[in-house]
Amino acid sequence: MNGTDVAALIRDCMIVTMKLSFPVLGVALVAGLLISFIQAITQINEATLAFLPKVLAIGLALMMLGPFMATTLSSFSHRVFDRIVAIGGS
């Protein structure tokens, strides 16, 4: 395994990490902005009011995006294991 292969593997790891984390982080960001907007309008500054809707939104996003995330991670794992077998067979 040379430096090019290692760089490609690291790049693939970063891409998979972004594919798995960005949708959930985006949902958390939108939920947080909406709750902050509502708190600013109503002038209710309660910490638990911001926490619970974010947790529910993230949980819903994980339930909806779970199959996509599992497929992405499984596909990446298969590619990594195929590379390991190819290197071991050389």
Jmol script that loads the backbone (N, CA, C; Angstrom):
load data "model"
ATOM      1  N   MET A   1       0.852  -1.168   0.000  1.00  0.00           N
ATOM      2  CA  MET A   1       0.000   0.000   0.000  1.00  0.00           C
ATOM      3  C   MET A   1       0.902   1.236   0.000  1.00  0.00           C
ATOM      4  N   ASN A   2       0.762   2.036  -1.011  1.00  0.00           N
ATOM      5  CA  ASN A   2       1.599   3.225  -1.116  1.00  0.00           C
ATOM      6  C   ASN A   2       0.857   4.456  -0.604  1.00  0.00           C
ATOM      7  N   GLY A   3       1.532   5.587  -0.706  1.00  0.00           N
ATOM      8  CA  GLY A   3       0.956   6.826  -0.178  1.00  0.00           C
ATOM      9  C   GLY A   3      -0.318   7.247  -0.892  1.00  0.00           C
ATOM     10  N   THR A   4      -0.423   6.945  -2.173  1.00  0.00           N
ATOM     11  CA  THR A   4      -1.623   7.304  -2.928  1.00  0.00           C
ATOM     12  C   THR A   4      -2.836   6.533  -2.420  1.00  0.00           C
ATOM     13  N   ASP A   5      -2.634   5.250  -2.129  1.00  0.00           N
ATOM     14  CA  ASP A   5      -3.732   4.440  -1.605  1.00  0.00           C
ATOM     15  C   ASP A   5      -4.185   4.929  -0.228  1.00  0.00           C
ATOM     16  N   VAL A   6      -3.239   5.300   0.601  1.00  0.00           N
ATOM     17  CA  VAL A   6      -3.565   5.804   1.933  1.00  0.00           C
ATOM     18  C   VAL A   6      -4.325   7.124   1.823  1.00  0.00           C
ATOM     19  N   ALA A   7      -3.870   8.001   0.937  1.00  0.00           N
ATOM     20  CA  ALA A   7      -4.554   9.288   0.752  1.00  0.00           C
ATOM     21  C   ALA A   7      -5.974   9.075   0.233  1.00  0.00           C
ATOM     22  N   ALA A   8      -6.164   8.134  -0.682  1.00  0.00           N
ATOM     23  CA  ALA A   8      -7.499   7.850  -1.205  1.00  0.00           C
ATOM     24  C   ALA A   8      -8.402   7.280  -0.106  1.00  0.00           C
ATOM     25  N   LEU A   9      -7.849   6.427   0.740  1.00  0.00           N
ATOM     26  CA  LEU A   9      -8.623   5.856   1.834  1.00  0.00           C
ATOM     27  C   LEU A   9      -9.039   6.929   2.842  1.00  0.00           C
ATOM     28  N   ILE A  10      -8.120   7.836   3.158  1.00  0.00           N
ATOM     29  CA  ILE A  10      -8.438   8.919   4.083  1.00  0.00           C
ATOM     30  C   ILE A  10      -9.496   9.840   3.485  1.00  0.00           C
ATOM     31  N   ARG A  11      -9.379  10.122   2.191  1.00  0.00           N
ATOM     32  CA  ARG A  11     -10.373  10.959   1.517  1.00  0.00           C
ATOM     33  C   ARG A  11     -11.739  10.292   1.555  1.00  0.00           C
ATOM     34  N   ASP A  12     -11.784   8.994   1.276  1.00  0.00           N
ATOM     35  CA  ASP A  12     -13.054   8.260   1.328  1.00  0.00           C
ATOM     36  C   ASP A  12     -13.639   8.265   2.739  1.00  0.00           C
ATOM     37  N   CYS A  13     -12.784   8.138   3.747  1.00  0.00           N
ATOM     38  CA  CYS A  13     -13.260   8.192   5.146  1.00  0.00           C
ATOM     39  C   CYS A  13     -13.900   9.538   5.450  1.00  0.00           C
ATOM     40  N   MET A  14     -13.271  10.601   5.001  1.00  0.00           N
ATOM     41  CA  MET A  14     -13.812  11.943   5.256  1.00  0.00           C
ATOM     42  C   MET A  14     -15.142  12.148   4.532  1.00  0.00           C
ATOM     43  N   ILE A  15     -15.246  11.650   3.306  1.00  0.00           N
ATOM     44  CA  ILE A  15     -16.494  11.785   2.548  1.00  0.00           C
ATOM     45  C   ILE A  15     -17.620  11.016   3.222  1.00  0.00           C
ATOM     46  N   VAL A  16     -17.348   9.797   3.664  1.00  0.00           N
ATOM     47  CA  VAL A  16     -18.369   9.001   4.347  1.00  0.00           C
ATOM     48  C   VAL A  16     -18.773   9.673   5.656  1.00  0.00           C
ATOM     49  N   THR A  17     -17.799  10.218   6.381  1.00  0.00           N
ATOM     50  CA  THR A  17     -18.109  10.915   7.625  1.00  0.00           C
ATOM     51  C   THR A  17     -19.030  12.102   7.372  1.00  0.00           C
ATOM     52  N   MET A  18     -18.760  12.851   6.308  1.00  0.00           N
ATOM     53  CA  MET A  18     -19.619  13.995   5.980  1.00  0.00           C
ATOM     54  C   MET A  18     -21.005  13.539   5.548  1.00  0.00           C
ATOM     55  N   LYS A  19     -21.074  12.463   4.760  1.00  0.00           N
ATOM     56  CA  LYS A  19     -22.385  11.951   4.327  1.00  0.00           C
ATOM     57  C   LYS A  19     -23.229  11.505   5.507  1.00  0.00           C
ATOM     58  N   LEU A  20     -22.601  10.959   6.526  1.00  0.00           N
ATOM     59  CA  LEU A  20     -23.339  10.457   7.681  1.00  0.00           C
ATOM     60  C   LEU A  20     -23.691  11.554   8.678  1.00  0.00           C
ATOM     61  N   SER A  21     -22.849  12.571   8.802  1.00  0.00           N
ATOM     62  CA  SER A  21     -23.078  13.556   9.859  1.00  0.00           C
ATOM     63  C   SER A  21     -23.829  14.801   9.397  1.00  0.00           C
ATOM     64  N   PHE A  22     -23.634  15.246   8.169  1.00  0.00           N
ATOM     65  CA  PHE A  22     -24.234  16.504   7.739  1.00  0.00           C
ATOM     66  C   PHE A  22     -25.758  16.519   7.765  1.00  0.00           C
ATOM     67  N   PRO A  23     -26.455  15.478   7.342  1.00  0.00           N
ATOM     68  CA  PRO A  23     -27.921  15.551   7.407  1.00  0.00           C
ATOM     69  C   PRO A  23     -28.447  15.719   8.837  1.00  0.00           C
ATOM     70  N   VAL A  24     -27.873  15.002   9.778  1.00  0.00           N
ATOM     71  CA  VAL A  24     -28.326  15.099  11.164  1.00  0.00           C
ATOM     72  C   VAL A  24     -27.950  16.459  11.751  1.00  0.00           C
ATOM     73  N   LEU A  25     -26.759  16.930  11.445  1.00  0.00           N
ATOM     74  CA  LEU A  25     -26.355  18.248  11.928  1.00  0.00           C
ATOM     75  C   LEU A  25     -27.206  19.352  11.308  1.00  0.00           C
ATOM     76  N   GLY A  26     -27.589  19.184  10.057  1.00  0.00           N
ATOM     77  CA  GLY A  26     -28.460  20.155   9.401  1.00  0.00           C
ATOM     78  C   GLY A  26     -29.829  20.221  10.054  1.00  0.00           C
ATOM     79  N   VAL A  27     -30.370  19.059  10.396  1.00  0.00           N
ATOM     80  CA  VAL A  27     -31.666  19.019  11.085  1.00  0.00           C
ATOM     81  C   VAL A  27     -31.555  19.692  12.451  1.00  0.00           C
ATOM     82  N   ALA A  28     -30.480  19.427  13.167  1.00  0.00           N
ATOM     83  CA  ALA A  28     -30.280  20.052  14.474  1.00  0.00           C
ATOM     84  C   ALA A  28     -30.137  21.567  14.335  1.00  0.00           C
ATOM     85  N   LEU A  29     -29.455  22.006  13.298  1.00  0.00           N
ATOM     86  CA  LEU A  29     -29.285  23.440  13.070  1.00  0.00           C
ATOM     87  C   LEU A  29     -30.617  24.116  12.778  1.00  0.00           C
ATOM     88  N   VAL A  30     -31.409  23.521  11.891  1.00  0.00           N
ATOM     89  CA  VAL A  30     -32.708  24.107  11.541  1.00  0.00           C
ATOM     90  C   VAL A  30     -33.638  24.115  12.753  1.00  0.00           C
ATOM     91  N   ALA A  31     -33.659  23.027  13.488  1.00  0.00           N
ATOM     92  CA  ALA A  31     -34.512  22.977  14.685  1.00  0.00           C
ATOM     93  C   ALA A  31     -34.068  24.024  15.703  1.00  0.00           C
ATOM     94  N   GLY A  32     -32.781  24.174  15.903  1.00  0.00           N
ATOM     95  CA  GLY A  32     -32.278  25.172  16.837  1.00  0.00           C
ATOM     96  C   GLY A  32     -32.611  26.591  16.411  1.00  0.00           C
ATOM     97  N   LEU A  33     -32.501  26.857  15.106  1.00  0.00           N
ATOM     98  CA  LEU A  33     -32.843  28.191  14.610  1.00  0.00           C
ATOM     99  C   LEU A  33     -34.328  28.492  14.774  1.00  0.00           C
ATOM    100  N   LEU A  34     -35.161  27.500  14.485  1.00  0.00           N
ATOM    101  CA  LEU A  34     -36.601  27.708  14.647  1.00  0.00           C
ATOM    102  C   LEU A  34     -36.977  27.955  16.105  1.00  0.00           C
ATOM    103  N   ILE A  35     -36.416  27.176  16.984  1.00  0.00           N
ATOM    104  CA  ILE A  35     -36.714  27.349  18.405  1.00  0.00           C
ATOM    105  C   ILE A  35     -36.186  28.692  18.899  1.00  0.00           C
ATOM    106  N   SER A  36     -34.997  29.086  18.468  1.00  0.00           N
ATOM    107  CA  SER A  36     -34.461  30.385  18.872  1.00  0.00           C
ATOM    108  C   SER A  36     -35.324  31.527  18.350  1.00  0.00           C
ATOM    109  N   PHE A  37     -35.809  31.373  17.125  1.00  0.00           N
ATOM    110  CA  PHE A  37     -36.697  32.385  16.551  1.00  0.00           C
ATOM    111  C   PHE A  37     -37.987  32.492  17.359  1.00  0.00           C
ATOM    112  N   ILE A  38     -38.565  31.360  17.704  1.00  0.00           N
ATOM    113  CA  ILE A  38     -39.793  31.361  18.511  1.00  0.00           C
ATOM    114  C   ILE A  38     -39.531  31.962  19.889  1.00  0.00           C
ATOM    115  N   GLN A  39     -38.391  31.630  20.493  1.00  0.00           N
ATOM    116  CA  GLN A  39     -38.060  32.201  21.803  1.00  0.00           C
ATOM    117  C   GLN A  39     -37.846  33.705  21.714  1.00  0.00           C
ATOM    118  N   ALA A  40     -37.262  34.168  20.614  1.00  0.00           N
ATOM    119  CA  ALA A  40     -37.048  35.607  20.460  1.00  0.00           C
ATOM    120  C   ALA A  40     -38.369  36.344  20.283  1.00  0.00           C
ATOM    121  N   ILE A  41     -39.293  35.730  19.562  1.00  0.00           N
ATOM    122  CA  ILE A  41     -40.593  36.366  19.345  1.00  0.00           C
ATOM    123  C   ILE A  41     -41.395  36.423  20.644  1.00  0.00           C
ATOM    124  N   THR A  42     -41.429  35.304  21.359  1.00  0.00           N
ATOM    125  CA  THR A  42     -42.252  35.235  22.569  1.00  0.00           C
ATOM    126  C   THR A  42     -41.521  35.708  23.826  1.00  0.00           C
ATOM    127  N   GLN A  43     -40.236  35.925  23.725  1.00  0.00           N
ATOM    128  CA  GLN A  43     -39.381  36.331  24.846  1.00  0.00           C
ATOM    129  C   GLN A  43     -39.423  35.343  25.997  1.00  0.00           C
ATOM    130  N   ILE A  44     -39.535  34.071  25.655  1.00  0.00           N
ATOM    131  CA  ILE A  44     -39.455  33.002  26.652  1.00  0.00           C
ATOM    132  C   ILE A  44     -38.065  32.404  26.549  1.00  0.00           C
ATOM    133  N   ASN A  45     -37.251  32.591  27.563  1.00  0.00           N
ATOM    134  CA  ASN A  45     -35.883  32.086  27.551  1.00  0.00           C
ATOM    135  C   ASN A  45     -35.764  30.906  28.508  1.00  0.00           C
ATOM    136  N   GLU A  46     -36.194  29.776  28.048  1.00  0.00           N
ATOM    137  CA  GLU A  46     -36.163  28.561  28.854  1.00  0.00           C
ATOM    138  C   GLU A  46     -35.253  27.558  28.146  1.00  0.00           C
ATOM    139  N   ALA A  47     -34.258  27.032  28.849  1.00  0.00           N
ATOM    140  CA  ALA A  47     -33.290  26.119  28.244  1.00  0.00           C
ATOM    141  C   ALA A  47     -33.931  24.806  27.822  1.00  0.00           C
ATOM    142  N   THR A  48     -34.859  24.310  28.610  1.00  0.00           N
ATOM    143  CA  THR A  48     -35.485  23.030  28.271  1.00  0.00           C
ATOM    144  C   THR A  48     -36.381  23.157  27.047  1.00  0.00           C
ATOM    145  N   LEU A  49     -36.881  24.339  26.781  1.00  0.00           N
ATOM    146  CA  LEU A  49     -37.706  24.555  25.602  1.00  0.00           C
ATOM    147  C   LEU A  49     -36.898  24.356  24.324  1.00  0.00           C
ATOM    148  N   ALA A  50     -35.630  24.675  24.361  1.00  0.00           N
ATOM    149  CA  ALA A  50     -34.772  24.492  23.189  1.00  0.00           C
ATOM    150  C   ALA A  50     -34.258  23.063  23.088  1.00  0.00           C
ATOM    151  N   PHE A  51     -34.100  22.403  24.210  1.00  0.00           N
ATOM    152  CA  PHE A  51     -33.476  21.075  24.215  1.00  0.00           C
ATOM    153  C   PHE A  51     -34.397  19.987  23.672  1.00  0.00           C
ATOM    154  N   LEU A  52     -35.599  19.917  24.155  1.00  0.00           N
ATOM    155  CA  LEU A  52     -36.504  18.823  23.802  1.00  0.00           C
ATOM    156  C   LEU A  52     -36.868  18.780  22.315  1.00  0.00           C
ATOM    157  N   PRO A  53     -37.240  19.887  21.685  1.00  0.00           N
ATOM    158  CA  PRO A  53     -37.539  19.809  20.247  1.00  0.00           C
ATOM    159  C   PRO A  53     -36.328  19.396  19.407  1.00  0.00           C
ATOM    160  N   LYS A  54     -35.127  19.833  19.818  1.00  0.00           N
ATOM    161  CA  LYS A  54     -33.929  19.429  19.082  1.00  0.00           C
ATOM    162  C   LYS A  54     -33.691  17.933  19.189  1.00  0.00           C
ATOM    163  N   VAL A  55     -33.867  17.399  20.384  1.00  0.00           N
ATOM    164  CA  VAL A  55     -33.690  15.956  20.586  1.00  0.00           C
ATOM    165  C   VAL A  55     -34.712  15.172  19.762  1.00  0.00           C
ATOM    166  N   LEU A  56     -35.952  15.637  19.759  1.00  0.00           N
ATOM    167  CA  LEU A  56     -36.987  14.966  18.974  1.00  0.00           C
ATOM    168  C   LEU A  56     -36.697  15.056  17.473  1.00  0.00           C
ATOM    169  N   ALA A  57     -36.236  16.216  17.005  1.00  0.00           N
ATOM    170  CA  ALA A  57     -35.919  16.375  15.587  1.00  0.00           C
ATOM    171  C   ALA A  57     -34.747  15.491  15.180  1.00  0.00           C
ATOM    172  N   ILE A  58     -33.736  15.413  16.018  1.00  0.00           N
ATOM    173  CA  ILE A  58     -32.585  14.565  15.712  1.00  0.00           C
ATOM    174  C   ILE A  58     -32.992  13.097  15.727  1.00  0.00           C
ATOM    175  N   GLY A  59     -33.804  12.702  16.693  1.00  0.00           N
ATOM    176  CA  GLY A  59     -34.283  11.312  16.732  1.00  0.00           C
ATOM    177  C   GLY A  59     -35.099  10.961  15.509  1.00  0.00           C
ATOM    178  N   LEU A  60     -35.979  11.860  15.079  1.00  0.00           N
ATOM    179  CA  LEU A  60     -36.768  11.631  13.871  1.00  0.00           C
ATOM    180  C   LEU A  60     -35.878  11.553  12.635  1.00  0.00           C
ATOM    181  N   ALA A  61     -34.883  12.430  12.566  1.00  0.00           N
ATOM    182  CA  ALA A  61     -33.955  12.401  11.431  1.00  0.00           C
ATOM    183  C   ALA A  61     -33.169  11.100  11.396  1.00  0.00           C
ATOM    184  N   LEU A  62     -32.732  10.627  12.554  1.00  0.00           N
ATOM    185  CA  LEU A  62     -31.988   9.361  12.594  1.00  0.00           C
ATOM    186  C   LEU A  62     -32.866   8.183  12.181  1.00  0.00           C
ATOM    187  N   MET A  63     -34.142   8.230  12.576  1.00  0.00           N
ATOM    188  CA  MET A  63     -35.050   7.149  12.173  1.00  0.00           C
ATOM    189  C   MET A  63     -35.290   7.176  10.668  1.00  0.00           C
ATOM    190  N   MET A  64     -35.444   8.357  10.102  1.00  0.00           N
ATOM    191  CA  MET A  64     -35.723   8.459   8.678  1.00  0.00           C
ATOM    192  C   MET A  64     -34.479   8.205   7.832  1.00  0.00           C
ATOM    193  N   LEU A  65     -33.324   8.643   8.309  1.00  0.00           N
ATOM    194  CA  LEU A  65     -32.091   8.505   7.545  1.00  0.00           C
ATOM    195  C   LEU A  65     -31.302   7.255   7.905  1.00  0.00           C
ATOM    196  N   GLY A  66     -31.802   6.450   8.832  1.00  0.00           N
ATOM    197  CA  GLY A  66     -31.091   5.250   9.254  1.00  0.00           C
ATOM    198  C   GLY A  66     -30.747   4.298   8.130  1.00  0.00           C
ATOM    199  N   PRO A  67     -31.699   3.953   7.254  1.00  0.00           N
ATOM    200  CA  PRO A  67     -31.355   3.046   6.155  1.00  0.00           C
ATOM    201  C   PRO A  67     -30.283   3.612   5.224  1.00  0.00           C
ATOM    202  N   PHE A  68     -30.363   4.891   4.913  1.00  0.00           N
ATOM    203  CA  PHE A  68     -29.335   5.524   4.073  1.00  0.00           C
ATOM    204  C   PHE A  68     -27.972   5.454   4.751  1.00  0.00           C
ATOM    205  N   MET A  69     -27.944   5.747   6.049  1.00  0.00           N
ATOM    206  CA  MET A  69     -26.683   5.745   6.779  1.00  0.00           C
ATOM    207  C   MET A  69     -26.097   4.334   6.866  1.00  0.00           C
ATOM    208  N   ALA A  70     -26.954   3.343   7.098  1.00  0.00           N
ATOM    209  CA  ALA A  70     -26.483   1.961   7.179  1.00  0.00           C
ATOM    210  C   ALA A  70     -25.962   1.482   5.835  1.00  0.00           C
ATOM    211  N   THR A  71     -26.642   1.836   4.756  1.00  0.00           N
ATOM    212  CA  THR A  71     -26.197   1.443   3.419  1.00  0.00           C
ATOM    213  C   THR A  71     -24.859   2.090   3.081  1.00  0.00           C
ATOM    214  N   THR A  72     -24.723   3.370   3.390  1.00  0.00           N
ATOM    215  CA  THR A  72     -23.474   4.080   3.118  1.00  0.00           C
ATOM    216  C   THR A  72     -22.316   3.476   3.894  1.00  0.00           C
ATOM    217  N   LEU A  73     -22.524   3.219   5.165  1.00  0.00           N
ATOM    218  CA  LEU A  73     -21.463   2.650   5.994  1.00  0.00           C
ATOM    219  C   LEU A  73     -21.128   1.220   5.588  1.00  0.00           C
ATOM    220  N   SER A  74     -22.144   0.447   5.226  1.00  0.00           N
ATOM    221  CA  SER A  74     -21.906  -0.927   4.775  1.00  0.00           C
ATOM    222  C   SER A  74     -21.118  -0.949   3.470  1.00  0.00           C
ATOM    223  N   SER A  75     -21.490  -0.084   2.546  1.00  0.00           N
ATOM    224  CA  SER A  75     -20.783  -0.011   1.267  1.00  0.00           C
ATOM    225  C   SER A  75     -19.323   0.385   1.474  1.00  0.00           C
ATOM    226  N   PHE A  76     -19.094   1.352   2.341  1.00  0.00           N
ATOM    227  CA  PHE A  76     -17.716   1.763   2.617  1.00  0.00           C
ATOM    228  C   PHE A  76     -16.930   0.638   3.270  1.00  0.00           C
ATOM    229  N   SER A  77     -17.549  -0.077   4.190  1.00  0.00           N
ATOM    230  CA  SER A  77     -16.866  -1.193   4.857  1.00  0.00           C
ATOM    231  C   SER A  77     -16.487  -2.275   3.855  1.00  0.00           C
ATOM    232  N   HIS A  78     -17.397  -2.575   2.931  1.00  0.00           N
ATOM    233  CA  HIS A  78     -17.086  -3.578   1.908  1.00  0.00           C
ATOM    234  C   HIS A  78     -15.912  -3.136   1.040  1.00  0.00           C
ATOM    235  N   ARG A  79     -15.874  -1.852   0.671  1.00  0.00           N
ATOM    236  CA  ARG A  79     -14.758  -1.355  -0.133  1.00  0.00           C
ATOM    237  C   ARG A  79     -13.446  -1.455   0.625  1.00  0.00           C
ATOM    238  N   VAL A  80     -13.451  -1.120   1.917  1.00  0.00           N
ATOM    239  CA  VAL A  80     -12.228  -1.194   2.717  1.00  0.00           C
ATOM    240  C   VAL A  80     -11.768  -2.640   2.851  1.00  0.00           C
ATOM    241  N   PHE A  81     -12.708  -3.550   3.121  1.00  0.00           N
ATOM    242  CA  PHE A  81     -12.325  -4.953   3.259  1.00  0.00           C
ATOM    243  C   PHE A  81     -11.839  -5.535   1.933  1.00  0.00           C
ATOM    244  N   ASP A  82     -12.412  -5.106   0.828  1.00  0.00           N
ATOM    245  CA  ASP A  82     -11.923  -5.547  -0.481  1.00  0.00           C
ATOM    246  C   ASP A  82     -10.499  -5.053  -0.727  1.00  0.00           C
ATOM    247  N   ARG A  83     -10.211  -3.829  -0.304  1.00  0.00           N
ATOM    248  CA  ARG A  83      -8.841  -3.321  -0.448  1.00  0.00           C
ATOM    249  C   ARG A  83      -7.868  -4.105   0.427  1.00  0.00           C
ATOM    250  N   ILE A  84      -8.304  -4.462   1.640  1.00  0.00           N
ATOM    251  CA  ILE A  84      -7.450  -5.250   2.532  1.00  0.00           C
ATOM    252  C   ILE A  84      -7.134  -6.598   1.905  1.00  0.00           C
ATOM    253  N   VAL A  85      -8.160  -7.238   1.312  1.00  0.00           N
ATOM    254  CA  VAL A  85      -7.949  -8.541   0.669  1.00  0.00           C
ATOM    255  C   VAL A  85      -7.024  -8.375  -0.536  1.00  0.00           C
ATOM    256  N   ALA A  86      -7.200  -7.313  -1.306  1.00  0.00           N
ATOM    257  CA  ALA A  86      -6.364  -7.092  -2.472  1.00  0.00           C
ATOM    258  C   ALA A  86      -4.901  -6.857  -2.074  1.00  0.00           C
ATOM    259  N   ILE A  87      -4.690  -6.135  -0.987  1.00  0.00           N
ATOM    260  CA  ILE A  87      -3.325  -5.899  -0.532  1.00  0.00           C
ATOM    261  C   ILE A  87      -2.710  -7.189  -0.001  1.00  0.00           C
ATOM    262  N   GLY A  88      -3.493  -7.965   0.728  1.00  0.00           N
ATOM    263  CA  GLY A  88      -2.983  -9.228   1.277  1.00  0.00           C
ATOM    264  C   GLY A  88      -2.700 -10.245   0.198  1.00  0.00           C
ATOM    265  N   GLY A  89      -3.437 -10.183  -0.904  1.00  0.00           N
ATOM    266  CA  GLY A  89      -3.233 -11.133  -2.000  1.00  0.00           C
ATOM    267  C   GLY A  89      -2.053 -10.795  -2.888  1.00  0.00           C
ATOM    268  N   SER A  90      -1.538  -9.570  -2.753  1.00  0.00           N
ATOM    269  CA  SER A  90      -0.427  -9.129  -3.616  1.00  0.00           C
ATOM    270  C   SER A  90       0.884  -9.738  -3.200  1.00  0.00           C
TER     271      SER A  90
END
end "model"
wireframe off; spacefill off
backbone 0.3
color backbone group
